[in-house]
Amino acid sequence: MKVKVKERVNWPITILLILGLVTVIFPLYLTVVIAFKKPSEMTNSISGILSLPKSWSFSNFAEAMRVTDFWHSLGNSVLITIVTVVLSILIHSMIGYVIGRSKSTSKFYKVAYLYIVSGMFVPFAILMMPLVKQTAQMGIDNIFGVILCYLVFYMPMNVLLYSGYLKNIPMALEEAAHVDGATTWKTYWSVIFPIMKPMHATVAVLTALGTWNDVMTPLVILAGSDVNTLPLAQMTFQTQFGTNYNLAFASYLLALLPILIFYLICQKQILNGVVNGAVK
């Protein structure tokens, strides 16, 4: 006869989870509600802000798309994000592979690893003014310059993730490929690169999120040009006298949808990549 053991509820953890859920859901609720409201429905009272719209209208979304030149800004953001993600996966995975396989036996690669990873601790505020001057002098104060900066900014974290994930891939696979006559280059692309698919998804999502939502890098590099990304275009709703929250929140929801869909597609792979690589 099996004895059923009554499970005890871990109330401290449960309460923390509930608080975390409320912290996430409440701002999202406000964003959706305000985005569908008319400006006349916005009042200074708490009940006026939290209440549901009297009529659900998409007029704010249409106006936000017109004001921000949505499709043009979306195209720039998509272009920058996709190129950055693809190049990050190709370049950073190769750097992570070389360093991950060599840092235990070579002092040079160990120092190189520490040097690259230390870039995570350099604040952007220190780099901002030199970047503006250098990109202008080199003639890359454009989309290409923004992508190049992102490749450098995300290199430390991505190399850390890739080199950590390589610990899960046995050397026997590479040795077997070398025995069959494969070069190091062919071994990497035919054997190692496909195996790192979960980490590719992790790097893709983290890099895409950072690139898609970033304001400062395009702001300082693309200043004075007619090129806008979605975060830059959304700044048009903010003036020195106030913010049009109805249009701003509608624009935020429009900008959220593409990256949210991308995350939902890759969520299984990103979880596998973090568990198998980042914590080891």
JORAMO-V520089 format. One record per pair of residues at least 12 apart in sequence whose ideal C-beta (glycine too) atoms are under 7 Angstrom apart, sorted by sequence separation. I is the first residue (numbers start at 0). J is the second residue. D is the distance in Angstrom with one decimal. If there is no record, write none. Layout:
BEGIN
I|J|D, I|J|D
END
This chain:
BEGIN
40|52|6.4, 40|53|6.3, 98|111|6.2, 173|186|5.4, 218|231|6.2, 98|112|4.8, 176|190|5.3, 217|231|5.4, 233|247|6.5, 236|250|6.8, 36|52|4.6, 214|230|4.4, 35|52|4.6, 173|190|6.6, 213|230|6.6, 214|231|6.7, 233|250|5.0, 130|148|6.5, 172|190|5.5, 212|230|6.3, 233|251|6.8, 32|51|6.2, 37|56|6.9, 32|52|6.5, 35|55|5.0, 35|56|6.3, 233|254|6.9, 168|191|6.5, 35|59|6.9, 34|59|5.8, 229|254|4.5, 168|194|5.7, 164|195|6.1, 161|195|6.9, 164|198|4.3, 118|154|6.7, 119|155|4.3, 118|155|4.0, 119|156|6.0, 161|198|6.0, 160|198|6.0, 115|154|6.2, 116|155|5.0, 115|155|5.5, 160|201|6.3, 116|158|6.7, 160|202|6.1, 115|158|5.3, 116|159|5.4, 157|202|5.0, 211|258|4.9, 157|206|6.9, 112|162|6.7, 208|258|6.4, 207|258|6.4, 153|206|5.1, 207|261|6.2, 153|209|6.6, 204|262|5.7, 90|150|6.7, 98|158|6.4, 149|210|5.5, 204|265|5.2, 95|157|6.9, 99|161|6.6, 203|265|6.4, 79|142|6.1, 83|146|5.3, 87|150|6.3, 91|154|5.8, 95|158|4.7, 99|162|3.5, 78|142|6.8, 82|146|5.3, 86|150|5.8, 94|158|5.4, 98|162|5.4, 96|161|6.7, 100|165|6.5, 200|265|4.5, 204|269|4.9, 79|145|5.8, 83|149|4.5, 87|153|5.8, 91|157|3.9, 95|161|2.6, 99|165|3.8, 75|142|6.8, 79|146|5.9, 83|150|6.6, 91|158|5.7, 95|162|4.6, 149|216|6.9, 148|216|5.6, 200|268|3.1, 201|269|4.7, 92|161|5.3, 96|165|6.5, 200|269|5.1, 87|157|5.8, 91|161|6.2, 95|165|6.9, 145|216|5.9, 197|268|5.0, 201|272|3.3, 145|217|5.6, 148|220|6.8, 196|268|6.7, 200|272|5.8, 201|273|5.8, 197|271|3.9, 198|272|4.3, 145|220|5.4, 197|272|3.8, 144|220|5.3, 145|221|6.7, 197|275|6.3, 198|276|5.2, 140|220|5.4, 141|224|6.9, 142|226|6.3, 141|226|6.9, 134|220|5.4, 131|219|5.1, 130|219|6.6, 131|220|6.9, 130|220|6.8, 96|187|6.0, 123|215|6.1, 127|219|5.6, 96|191|6.1, 92|192|6.7, 92|195|6.3, 164|272|6.9, 167|275|5.3, 167|276|6.7, 88|199|5.2, 91|202|6.8, 164|275|6.4, 164|276|3.1, 167|279|6.7, 163|276|4.9, 166|279|5.4, 88|202|5.9, 163|277|6.0, 87|202|6.2, 88|203|6.3, 160|276|5.8, 163|279|5.9, 160|277|5.8, 84|203|5.0, 87|206|4.9, 84|206|5.2, 83|206|6.2, 84|207|5.2, 80|207|5.4, 83|210|5.0, 80|210|4.8, 79|210|6.3, 80|211|5.2, 76|211|6.2, 79|228|6.6, 75|226|6.0, 75|227|6.4, 76|228|4.6, 75|228|5.2, 76|229|4.6, 72|227|4.8, 72|228|6.1, 73|229|6.1, 72|229|4.9, 68|227|7.0, 72|232|4.2, 68|232|6.6, 67|232|3.8, 67|233|6.4, 67|235|6.3, 66|235|6.1, 66|246|6.6, 63|246|4.7, 67|250|5.8, 62|246|5.8, 69|253|6.6, 59|245|5.0, 63|249|4.4, 59|246|5.6, 63|250|4.1, 60|249|4.7, 64|253|6.9, 59|249|4.0, 63|253|6.6, 60|253|6.4, 41|244|6.8, 41|245|6.8, 38|245|5.5, 36|245|5.9, 33|244|5.5, 34|245|6.7, 33|245|6.0, 34|248|4.1, 33|248|4.6, 34|249|4.1, 30|248|4.9, 34|252|5.4, 30|251|6.1, 31|252|6.9, 30|252|6.3
END
